[in-house]
Amino acid sequence: MLDQYVKVTFSANRSVRVDGRSAGFTNKEFQVEAGEHRFDLGEPKDYTPDVAVETVSNTLPGAPKVIAIQLKS
């Protein structure tokens, strides 16, 4: 059941993968199941961290867990 909310921030609009599957887009709120997940932006791997491992719980629409991914310098 998709009952939690996340927002992955990044300097560009990219597809976000959660646990290896396409799930949403950067800079937009989307839903995931509660629990620990692995977030990444796929290819090209021009960002850090390569994979953000985060536990998601106690979120609300409009108050998501924010996961920051940065462009590699």
Secondary structure, 3 states (H helix, E strand, C coil): CCCEEEEEECCCCCEEEECCEEEEECCCEEEECCEEEEEECCCCCCEECCCEEEEECCCECCECEEEECEECC
